[in-house]
C-alpha cells in the first residue's frame, strides 16, 4: 500500500511541476500581450496627465456634510460668470448641490441661482450688480460619501464698443 501512495504522490508532484511551469509560461505570455496592447496604455503615455496639469480646471474634494465655496469679485455690470464642473468620483448619489449668491458689502446674501443638484453643469450668469458673487457646491445632504468635483470658473467682462468721434 505504501508503494501505491508513493507512486500517486510522485505523479502529483510531476503534475504540480507541469502546471506551475505552464502557469509561468502563460503569465509571461499574457504580460507581454497587456504590455503591447494599444487599449492598455498608461495615462502618462496617452498624455492625459500632462493635459490635465495645463488646463484651467481645479479638482477639489468635498467631504460628506460639507460645502465648498468660491468668491468672485465682479467689477462691471453685465459681466458673465461662467462655470463648468463635473463629478470625478462618488459612490452613491452621483450629484452635487450647486447655487450662486450675490454678497453685498454689508454681508447680505441674495440668491441668484437657486440650489439644484447636478451630475455636471456648464452655465453662465449675467451679473446685475458689481460686487462679490459666491458659487457654492453643497454636499451637506450626504451622510457618508465625499464628492470630488473638477471645475473651471471665469468672469468675463462686458464687451464695449468704441465710439469714434468725427
C-alpha positions in Angstrom: 0.0 0.0 0.0 2.9 2.4 0.8 4.2 1.9 -2.8 0.9 2.9 -4.3 0.7 6.1 -2.2 4.3 7.0 -3.1 3.6 6.4 -6.7 0.5 8.7 -6.5 2.5 11.4 -4.7 5.2 11.2 -7.3 2.6 11.6 -10.1 1.0 14.5 -8.2 4.4 16.2 -7.8 5.0 15.9 -11.5 1.6 17.3 -12.3 2.3 20.3 -9.9 5.6 20.9 -11.7 3.9 20.8 -15.1 1.1 23.1 -14.0 3.5 25.5 -12.4 5.7 25.6 -15.5 2.6 26.1 -17.8 1.2 28.8 -15.5 4.5 30.7 -15.6 4.6 30.5 -19.4 1.0 31.7 -19.6 1.7 34.6 -17.2 4.8 35.6 -19.2 2.7 35.5 -22.4 -0.3 37.4 -21.1 2.0 40.0 -19.6 3.5 40.6 -23.0 0.0 40.9 -24.5 -1.0 43.5 -22.0 2.2 45.5 -22.2 1.9 45.8 -26.0 -1.9 46.2 -26.3 -3.0 49.6 -27.6 -6.0 49.7 -25.3 -3.9 49.3 -22.2 -1.7 52.4 -22.2 -0.8 54.4 -19.2 -2.1 57.9 -18.7 1.4 59.3 -19.0 1.8 57.7 -22.4 -1.6 59.0 -23.5 -0.6 62.4 -22.4 -3.8 62.7 -20.2 -2.0 63.7 -17.0 0.1 66.4 -18.7 -3.1 67.8 -20.4 -4.9 67.9 -17.1 -2.0 69.9 -15.5 -2.1 72.6 -18.2 -5.8 73.2 -18.4 -7.6 75.7 -16.1 -9.6 73.1 -14.2 -9.2 72.6 -10.5 -10.1 69.4 -8.6 -11.5 69.6 -5.1 -12.7 67.1 -2.5 -15.9 68.0 -0.7 -16.4 65.8 2.4 -19.8 64.4 3.3 -21.9 67.0 5.1 -19.8 70.0 3.9 -19.8 72.7 1.3 -17.2 74.3 -0.9 -17.4 78.0 -1.8 -15.6 80.2 -4.3 -16.0 84.0 -4.1 -15.6 86.0 -7.3 -15.3 89.8 -7.5 -17.2 91.4 -10.4 -16.1 94.9 -11.4 -18.7 95.7 -14.1 -22.4 95.2 -14.5 -23.3 92.8 -17.4 -20.2 90.7 -16.8 -20.7 87.0 -17.2 -19.8 84.4 -14.6 -19.2 81.2 -16.4 -18.7 77.7 -14.9 -18.1 74.2 -16.0 -18.0 71.4 -13.4 -18.4 67.6 -13.2 -18.2 64.9 -10.6 -15.0 62.9 -10.8 -15.7 60.4 -8.0 -18.6 59.3 -5.9 -20.1 56.0 -4.8 -23.8 56.8 -4.5 -25.9 59.9 -5.1 -23.7 60.9 -8.1 -24.7 64.5 -7.8 -23.7 67.7 -6.0 -25.8 70.7 -5.0 -24.9 74.0 -6.7 -26.1 77.6 -6.2 -25.0 81.1 -6.8 -25.4 84.1 -4.4 -24.6 87.8 -4.5 -23.0 89.0 -1.3 -23.4 92.8 -0.6 -20.7 94.8 1.0 -22.7 94.6 4.3 -22.7 90.8 4.0 -26.3 90.4 3.0 -26.8 87.4 0.7 -29.2 87.4 -2.3 -29.8 84.1 -4.1 -29.2 84.5 -7.8 -29.3 80.9 -9.0 -31.4 78.6 -6.8 -30.0 75.4 -5.3 -30.2 72.4 -7.6 -28.4 69.0 -7.7 -26.3 68.2 -10.8 -24.1 65.4 -12.0 -22.3 68.1 -14.1 -23.2 71.5 -15.4 -21.9 74.2 -17.8 -23.6 77.5 -17.4 -23.3 81.3 -17.1 -24.9 84.1 -15.3 -25.1 87.7 -16.4 -24.4 89.9 -13.4 -26.9 92.6 -12.3 -24.6 94.4 -9.8 -20.9 94.8 -9.2 -19.5 93.2 -6.1 -19.0 89.7 -4.8 -20.6 86.5 -6.1 -20.4 83.2 -4.3 -20.6 79.9 -6.1 -21.5 77.1 -3.7 -21.1 73.4 -4.1 -23.2 71.6 -1.4 -22.6 68.0 -0.2 -24.4 68.6 3.2 -27.2 66.1 2.2 -24.6 63.3 2.0 -24.0 61.5 5.3 -21.2 59.1 4.2 -19.9 59.9 0.8 -17.4 62.6 -0.2 -17.6 64.1 -3.7 -14.7 65.1 -5.9 -15.5 67.7 -8.5 -13.5 69.1 -11.3 -14.3 72.7 -12.1 -13.4 75.8 -14.1 -14.7 79.3 -13.5 -14.3 82.6 -15.4 -15.6 86.1 -15.0 -16.0 87.7 -18.4 -16.3 91.5 -18.5 -18.9 93.0 -20.8 -18.0 93.8 -24.4 -17.9 97.6 -25.0 -17.9 99.1 -28.4 -15.5 102.0 -29.1 -17.4 105.1 -30.4 -15.4 107.1 -32.9 -15.8 110.8 -32.9 -15.7 112.9 -36.1 
